[in-house]
Amino acid sequence: MTEQSFLKDPDSVLDYAFDWNTNWLQSGETISSHVVTVASGITKDSDSEGSGIVTIWLSGGTAGSSYSVACKIVTSYGRTDERTITIVVEDR
């Protein structure tokens, strides 16, 4: 799977979703726990999970920089997986 990239202005506060429900979780399987790790230099304001989707709110960052954001989950079936996105910060 290719890592996804998203543009963000340094002054914006935006939400990003890791969708585990569509085409990954099996019928009846839920997310038991999740951990979101954010590279230094950008701020994780909050994160939450609902219906198999982990949503993270990010603020800050420096124009001209890119930041990795990883989401690792453990499911009710004992499966573990991690996905990473890249946030590219530029003045918009």
Backbone torsions as a table, in degrees:
resi	resn	phi	psi	omega
1	MET	NA	137.0	179.4
2	THR	-80.9	138.1	177.8
3	GLU	-69.1	133.1	-179.8
4	GLN	-86.3	146.2	175.9
5	SER	-120.8	145.3	-179.8
6	PHE	-134.6	141.7	176.4
7	LEU	-88.2	143.5	179.6
8	LYS	-147.0	136.1	173.1
9	ASP	-79.2	145.9	179.9
10	PRO	-59.8	-25.7	-178.3
11	ASP	-92.3	-5.6	-177.2
12	SER	-84.7	153.6	171.6
13	VAL	-122.0	110.6	-171.3
14	LEU	-130.9	156.8	176.9
15	ASP	-102.7	145.8	178.6
16	TYR	-132.9	140.6	-174.5
17	ALA	-117.6	135.6	169.0
18	PHE	-102.6	107.3	-174.8
19	ASP	-94.2	100.2	178.2
20	TRP	-89.8	-18.7	-175.0
21	ASN	-70.2	-44.0	-177.1
22	THR	-77.3	116.3	174.0
23	ASN	64.5	22.8	176.2
24	TRP	-138.4	-59.1	179.1
25	LEU	-65.6	140.6	176.9
26	GLN	-81.6	163.1	178.7
27	SER	-56.4	126.0	180.0
28	GLY	86.3	-10.0	-179.0
29	GLU	-83.9	140.1	178.9
30	THR	-128.7	166.8	175.6
31	ILE	-86.6	120.4	179.8
32	SER	-83.2	-38.6	178.9
33	SER	-153.9	155.6	176.4
34	HIS	-144.2	149.9	176.1
35	VAL	-134.1	126.6	177.5
36	VAL	-108.5	125.8	-179.7
37	THR	-115.1	129.0	-176.1
38	VAL	-119.1	135.8	177.9
39	ALA	-62.3	150.6	177.4
40	SER	-60.8	137.7	177.4
41	GLY	111.9	-14.8	175.3
42	ILE	-126.6	151.6	-172.6
43	THR	-107.8	128.6	171.0
44	LYS	-88.8	112.2	179.7
45	ASP	-80.0	-39.4	178.0
46	SER	-168.0	165.5	170.6
47	ASP	-148.8	153.3	-179.6
48	SER	-153.9	163.4	178.0
49	GLU	-130.3	139.2	175.7
50	GLY	-157.9	131.9	177.2
51	SER	54.9	35.7	176.7
52	GLY	81.4	11.3	179.4
53	ILE	-121.5	124.1	175.8
54	VAL	-97.5	122.1	-179.3
55	THR	-110.8	133.8	179.2
56	ILE	-124.7	139.0	176.1
57	TRP	-106.0	127.6	-178.1
58	LEU	-121.8	145.5	173.7
59	SER	-137.4	166.4	175.2
60	GLY	77.7	-154.3	-174.1
61	GLY	99.2	161.0	-178.5
62	THR	-111.8	130.1	178.1
63	ALA	-55.0	135.9	-178.9
64	GLY	91.6	-0.7	-179.5
65	SER	-112.5	156.5	175.6
66	SER	-121.5	146.0	-176.0
67	TYR	-133.6	136.1	175.3
68	SER	-88.8	139.7	176.0
69	VAL	-129.8	119.8	-177.0
70	ALA	-113.0	143.5	176.4
71	CYS	-126.8	117.6	178.9
72	LYS	-112.1	132.0	-179.4
73	ILE	-124.2	156.8	167.9
74	VAL	-125.4	134.9	-176.2
75	THR	-104.3	169.4	178.0
76	SER	-65.1	-16.3	176.8
77	TYR	-94.3	5.1	178.1
78	GLY	82.9	10.6	178.1
79	ARG	-86.6	147.3	178.0
80	THR	-126.7	137.6	176.6
81	ASP	-151.1	161.7	178.9
82	GLU	-141.1	140.4	175.1
83	ARG	-128.9	148.9	-179.3
84	THR	-128.3	137.6	172.1
85	ILE	-119.0	162.4	176.2
86	THR	-116.0	130.9	175.7
87	ILE	-103.9	117.8	177.9
88	VAL	-100.0	119.2	-176.0
89	VAL	-99.4	125.5	175.9
90	GLU	-149.5	151.0	175.8
91	ASP	-65.0	128.2	-177.0
92	ARG	-120.9	NA	NA
